[in-house]
């Protein structure tokens, strides 16, 4: 019988998590694969994934949530035989503590039980910086990267025979955002794309990444048995090109064959539009800070080739993404 690889995944029932599990399932492997899924709702997870189960692709559902503590989940059940952990926590102000908790508990278990943990893979974000405002998603990600890096370094210093590496994956903004939420609402109901006015003197552009490409990278990292290949590295994942907001709208109009217009509004108006949709205040501020950061440092305007360097293929274009998801835009 082939050797079994065991991975622990968080965030598995969200957009990224669902696509990641499908990608892991579709990727041919010599070794059998077991996924431990930390989920709040086991029944929901079973409805999503049970059909994928087989002798070579096993799923174990563990009810619990971040942050990890001894009362919320059985840590032995969670971490036993786990070789790699994929961390994807909600984009909330508590993100640092949520993500740090699972790393600290995993390292405690590994040390006490001679566990098999070899690598921690964290989904981060393009443009992270600890110099950002405290209510900025990019600050949360940067602080989380720092805490995970420090925890692993400390562990490795005293456990040099059984070290655990990190992989930080930093994607740009997702193409999938247009398939739901406020962007999809205004597109479908008002034929417009709404963005806050950045008041920049230069032509501000953004690169969007297809989550399907993102999960290909994550899958390759998780399934790689040689942890030194990607270990202790950071990868930045973007799309193949950048667009201005106006160019973005023109592509949408062309592919959907609809007259879509770009509505540039003040940040104040943008915030009120989201409040009317009953979007949580923390999420609204997160979006505002992302847009503000983009106009300041221009990180979203840079194309990185890490995806092609790793996979040998080009990332998906925005046009192709829209063509693949036309059903989302049927009236």
C-alpha positions as a printed NumPy array, in Angstrom:
array([[  0.   ,   0.   ,   0.   ],
       [  1.253,   3.501,  -0.833],
       [  2.336,   5.763,   1.988],
       [ -0.352,   8.153,   3.169],
       [  0.24 ,  11.898,   3.422],
       [ -1.846,  13.753,   6.019],
       [ -2.662,  17.452,   5.729],
       [ -4.661,  19.746,   8.011],
       [ -6.731,  22.442,   6.299],
       [ -8.535,  25.436,   7.763],
       [-11.052,  27.566,   5.877],
       [-12.097,  24.593,   3.764],
       [-15.763,  25.522,   3.236],
       [-15.088,  28.989,   1.797],
       [-14.435,  29.889,  -1.844],
       [-10.701,  29.22 ,  -1.686],
       [-11.04 ,  26.142,   0.496],
       [-13.599,  24.453,  -1.745],
       [-11.508,  25.029,  -4.852],
       [ -8.378,  23.848,  -3.037],
       [ -9.949,  20.549,  -2.007],
       [-11.19 ,  19.998,  -5.554],
       [ -7.685,  20.739,  -6.845],
       [ -6.078,  18.346,  -4.365],
       [ -8.581,  15.681,  -5.384],
       [ -7.925,  16.123,  -9.097],
       [ -4.133,  16.107,  -8.783],
       [ -2.733,  12.645,  -9.367],
       [ -0.543,  11.402,  -6.553],
       [  1.362,   8.202,  -6.009],
       [  0.771,   8.447,  -2.274],
       [ -2.642,   8.246,  -0.671],
       [ -3.896,  11.525,   0.747],
       [ -5.784,  12.226,   3.945],
       [ -7.208,  15.666,   4.656],
       [ -8.199,  16.722,   8.137],
       [-10.695,  19.562,   7.829],
       [-11.22 ,  21.878,  10.788],
       [-14.806,  23.072,  10.305],
       [-17.516,  24.747,  12.346],
       [-20.305,  22.81 ,  10.637],
       [-19.483,  19.163,   9.96 ],
       [-22.755,  18.443,   8.152],
       [-22.2  ,  21.33 ,   5.727],
       [-18.679,  20.093,   5.021],
       [-19.91 ,  16.56 ,   4.402],
       [-22.473,  17.831,   1.901],
       [-19.703,  19.652,   0.05 ],
       [-17.   ,  17.008,   0.024],
       [-18.211,  13.505,   0.922],
       [-18.67 ,  12.579,  -2.744],
       [-14.904,  12.971,  -3.218],
       [-14.03 ,  10.323,  -0.641],
       [-12.179,   7.185,  -1.743],
       [ -9.544,   4.797,  -0.443],
       [ -6.843,   7.086,  -1.819],
       [ -8.526,  10.385,  -0.889],
       [ -9.774,  10.34 ,   2.684],
       [-11.468,  13.157,   4.566],
       [-11.753,  13.54 ,   8.319],
       [-14.031,  16.278,   9.634],
       [-13.039,  17.807,  12.954],
       [-15.531,  20.179,  14.515],
       [-13.92 ,  23.307,  15.886],
       [-12.804,  26.796,  15.05 ],
       [ -9.932,  29.214,  15.403],
       [ -8.474,  30.18 ,  17.811],
       [ -7.378,  26.717,  18.877],
       [ -7.502,  25.917,  22.567],
       [ -7.7  ,  22.696,  24.549],
       [-11.385,  23.23 ,  25.314],
       [-12.533,  23.975,  21.759],
       [-11.022,  20.949,  20.017],
       [ -9.193,  17.688,  20.734],
       [ -5.637,  18.647,  19.764],
       [ -4.483,  15.035,  19.503],
       [ -7.264,  14.297,  17.036],
       [ -6.437,  17.493,  15.161],
       [ -2.658,  17.198,  14.85 ],
       [ -1.947,  13.448,  14.948],
       [  0.116,  12.369,  11.899],
       [ -0.272,  15.822,  10.289],
       [  2.715,  16.735,   8.111],
       [  1.56 ,  20.108,   6.792],
       [ -0.958,  22.718,   7.893],
       [ -2.702,  25.164,   5.573],
       [ -3.838,  28.302,   7.389],
       [ -6.689,  30.427,   6.073],
       [ -8.449,  32.491,   8.74 ],
       [-11.253,  35.04 ,   8.273],
       [-10.282,  38.609,   7.388],
       [-11.092,  40.065,  10.795],
       [ -9.083,  42.183,  13.259],
       [ -8.41 ,  39.041,  15.316],
       [ -6.669,  37.33 ,  12.363],
       [ -3.239,  37.362,  14.03 ],
       [ -4.424,  35.555,  17.154],
       [ -6.531,  33.117,  15.143],
       [ -3.639,  32.042,  12.945],
       [ -0.969,  32.147,  15.631],
       [ -3.029,  29.892,  17.899],
       [ -3.049,  26.919,  15.542],
       [  0.701,  27.18 ,  14.918],
       [  1.525,  27.38 ,  18.612],
       [ -0.733,  24.441,  19.493],
       [  0.622,  22.387,  16.598],
       [  4.208,  22.994,  17.705],
       [  3.358,  22.142,  21.307],
       [  1.789,  18.878,  20.18 ],
       [  4.674,  18.074,  17.824],
       [  7.253,  18.566,  20.562],
       [  5.325,  16.685,  23.252],
       [  4.235,  13.779,  21.059],
       [  7.124,  13.538,  18.593],
       [  4.687,  14.58 ,  15.883],
       [  5.269,  14.604,  12.142],
       [  4.674,  18.291,  11.371],
       [  7.127,  19.555,   8.752],
       [  5.607,  22.687,   7.232],
       [  3.128,  25.506,   7.837],
       [  1.597,  27.117,   4.74 ],
       [ -0.141,  30.456,   5.265],
       [ -2.302,  32.285,   2.762],
       [ -1.28 ,  35.923,   3.052],
       [ -1.755,  38.905,   0.713],
       [  0.154,  41.011,  -1.782],
       [  1.615,  44.193,  -0.295],
       [  1.673,  43.15 ,   3.368],
       [  3.44 ,  45.542,   5.727],
       [  3.689,  45.965,   9.487],
       [  3.793,  49.719,   8.87 ],
       [  0.145,  49.806,   7.792],
       [ -2.735,  51.018,   9.964],
       [ -4.015,  48.639,  12.628],
       [ -7.371,  48.322,  10.823],
       [ -5.703,  47.374,   7.541],
       [ -5.901,  43.791,   6.253],
       [ -2.333,  44.057,   4.996],
       [ -1.179,  44.881,   8.532],
       [ -3.069,  41.879,   9.912],
       [ -1.412,  39.57 ,   7.412],
       [  2.022,  41.063,   8.033],
       [  1.677,  40.704,  11.799],
       [  0.497,  37.122,  11.366],
       [  3.45 ,  36.281,   9.116],
       [  5.777,  37.77 ,  11.724],
       [  4.251,  35.828,  14.62 ],
       [  4.314,  32.544,  12.69 ],
       [  7.902,  33.165,  11.576],
       [  8.975,  33.907,  15.154],
       [  7.185,  30.861,  16.576],
       [  8.787,  28.547,  14.016],
       [ 12.231,  30.069,  14.494],
       [ 12.018,  29.609,  18.255],
       [ 10.836,  26.02 ,  17.844],
       [ 13.556,  25.185,  15.319],
       [ 16.305,  26.616,  17.526],
       [ 15.577,  24.048,  20.222],
       [ 14.447,  21.225,  17.914],
       [ 17.135,  21.237,  15.238],
       [ 16.565,  17.557,  14.407],
       [ 12.878,  18.059,  13.607],
       [ 12.487,  21.53 ,  12.115],
       [  9.275,  23.004,  10.714],
       [  9.44 ,  25.375,   7.742],
       [  7.054,  28.085,   6.593],
       [  5.601,  29.014,   3.208],
       [  3.848,  32.359,   2.782],
       [  1.699,  32.745,  -0.333],
       [  0.732,  36.324,  -1.193],
       [ -1.964,  36.663,  -3.869],
       [ -3.32 ,  39.85 ,  -5.375],
       [ -7.001,  40.75 ,  -5.438],
       [ -9.281,  37.952,  -6.608],
       [-11.142,  37.838,  -9.905],
       [-13.826,  35.874,  -8.056],
       [-14.85 ,  39.05 ,  -6.18 ],
       [-17.007,  40.017,  -9.139],
       [-19.047,  36.823,  -8.745],
       [-20.615,  37.896,  -5.454],
       [-20.988,  40.598,  -2.845],
       [-21.371,  44.283,  -3.599],
       [-19.568,  44.12 ,  -6.969],
       [-21.929,  41.489,  -8.33 ],
       [-24.964,  43.286,  -6.875],
       [-24.242,  46.624,  -8.56 ],
       [-23.196,  44.945, -11.791],
       [-26.382,  42.898, -12.061],
       [-28.841,  45.476, -10.725],
       [-27.366,  48.761, -11.937],
       [-25.002,  47.785, -14.786],
       [-22.061,  49.426, -13.086],
       [-18.798,  48.704, -11.322],
       [-18.351,  50.892,  -8.24 ],
       [-14.945,  51.836,  -6.871],
       [-13.837,  54.612,  -4.491],
       [-12.09 ,  57.559,  -6.136],
       [ -8.366,  57.151,  -5.494],
       [ -7.5  ,  60.752,  -6.423],
       [ -4.173,  59.682,  -7.873],
       [ -2.189,  61.725, -10.364],
       [ -0.958,  58.644, -12.173],
       [ -2.897,  55.911, -13.949],
       [ -3.6  ,  53.482, -11.116],
       [ -3.744,  49.841, -12.222],
       [ -4.492,  46.54 , -10.503],
       [ -3.62 ,  42.933, -11.233],
       [ -6.32 ,  40.403, -10.396],
       [ -5.642,  36.71 ,  -9.809],
       [ -7.926,  33.764, -10.514],
       [ -8.404,  31.721,  -7.332],
       [ -8.205,  28.604,  -9.505],
       [ -4.588,  29.556, -10.229],
       [ -3.975,  30.303,  -6.574],
       [ -5.107,  26.852,  -5.437],
       [ -2.849,  25.231,  -8.03 ],
       [  0.119,  26.821,  -6.271],
       [ -1.154,  25.917,  -2.807],
       [ -1.804,  22.342,  -3.928],
       [  1.695,  21.959,  -5.375],
       [  3.226,  23.217,  -2.139],
       [  1.081,  20.997,   0.08 ],
       [  1.641,  17.843,  -1.965],
       [  5.397,  18.3  ,  -2.364],
       [  7.037,  15.695,  -0.124],
       [ 10.437,  17.416,  -0.271],
       [  9.745,  20.242,   2.182],
       [ 13.001,  21.992,   1.262],
       [ 11.737,  22.706,  -2.273],
       [  9.298,  25.419,  -1.207],
       [ 10.103,  25.646,   2.5  ],
       [ 11.054,  28.984,   4.093],
       [ 10.01 ,  30.878,   0.969],
       [  7.429,  33.499,   0.05 ],
       [  5.573,  33.49 ,  -3.263],
       [  3.586,  36.363,  -4.75 ],
       [  0.787,  35.387,  -7.121],
       [ -0.743,  37.844,  -9.596],
       [ -2.579,  37.742, -12.878],
       [ -0.787,  38.142, -16.227],
       [ -1.597,  41.856, -16.657],
       [ -2.854,  44.981, -14.931],
       [ -5.846,  47.173, -15.757],
       [ -7.177,  50.554, -14.781],
       [-10.69 ,  50.583, -13.361],
       [-11.981,  51.855, -16.699],
       [-10.187,  49.092, -18.615],
       [-11.568,  46.542, -16.143],
       [-15.117,  47.708, -16.881],
       [-14.498,  47.696, -20.63 ],
       [-13.426,  44.045, -20.464],
       [-16.547,  43.151, -18.473],
       [-18.757,  44.977, -20.989],
       [-17.111,  43.28 , -23.953],
       [-17.264,  39.738, -22.582],
       [-20.772,  40.022, -21.133],
       [-21.993,  41.996, -24.165],
       [-23.637,  44.537, -21.898],
       [-23.261,  48.279, -21.452],
       [-21.484,  48.436, -18.089],
       [-20.184,  51.756, -16.801],
       [-17.596,  52.68 , -14.205],
       [-18.955,  54.648, -11.237],
       [-16.221,  56.505,  -9.365],
       [-17.475,  57.654,  -5.957],
       [-15.975,  59.238,  -2.861],
       [-14.826,  56.963,  -0.054],
       [-17.661,  58.341,   2.086],
       [-20.258,  57.467,  -0.552],
       [-18.681,  54.057,  -1.102],
       [-18.856,  53.287,   2.617],
       [-22.515,  54.321,   2.798],
       [-23.381,  52.17 ,  -0.224],
       [-21.885,  49.15 ,   1.536],
       [-23.626,  49.993,   4.807],
       [-26.963,  50.017,   2.973],
       [-26.196,  46.432,   1.965],
       [-25.663,  45.638,   5.672],
       [-22.021,  44.738,   5.128],
       [-20.192,  44.599,   8.502],
       [-18.327,  47.748,   9.486],
       [-14.99 ,  45.96 ,   9.974],
       [-15.213,  44.561,   6.445],
       [-16.032,  47.995,   5.004],
       [-13.003,  49.556,   6.677],
       [-10.863,  46.671,   5.455],
       [-11.897,  47.425,   1.856],
       [-11.302,  51.156,   2.264],
       [ -7.826,  50.579,   3.663],
       [ -6.997,  48.168,   0.846],
       [ -7.91 ,  50.786,  -1.741],
       [ -5.997,  53.478,   0.158],
       [ -2.915,  51.288,   0.403],
       [ -3.067,  50.52 ,  -3.291],
       [ -2.95 ,  54.148,  -4.308],
       [ -0.045,  54.806,  -1.927],
       [  2.407,  52.021,  -2.701],
       [  1.229,  50.74 ,  -6.084],
       [  1.934,  47.118,  -5.106],
       [ -1.168,  45.931,  -6.959],
       [  0.251,  47.387, -10.193],
       [  3.235,  45.027, -10.254],
       [  3.212,  41.746, -12.161],
       [  5.013,  38.864, -10.462],
       [  5.952,  35.697, -12.339],
       [  6.032,  33.257,  -9.418],
       [  3.014,  31.381, -10.778],
       [  4.672,  30.706, -14.123],
       [  8.03 ,  29.978, -12.477],
       [  6.443,  27.249, -10.346],
       [  3.836,  25.769, -12.687],
       [  5.429,  26.385, -16.077],
       [  2.14 ,  27.831, -17.337],
       [  0.724,  31.334, -17.674],
       [ -1.898,  32.611, -15.221],
       [ -5.502,  32.972, -16.342],
       [ -6.501,  36.211, -18.05 ],
       [ -9.484,  38.185, -16.779],
       [-11.249,  37.708, -20.115],
       [-10.926,  33.934, -19.883],
       [-12.101,  33.985, -16.287],
       [-15.281,  35.829, -17.264],
       [-15.92 ,  33.447, -20.155],
       [-15.592,  30.504, -17.779],
       [-18.143,  32.034, -15.384],
       [-20.797,  33.438, -17.725],
       [-23.525,  31.59 , -15.838],
       [-23.035,  33.957, -12.888],
       [-24.153,  36.883, -15.034],
       [-27.325,  35.493, -16.574],
       [-30.23 ,  37.871, -16.036]])
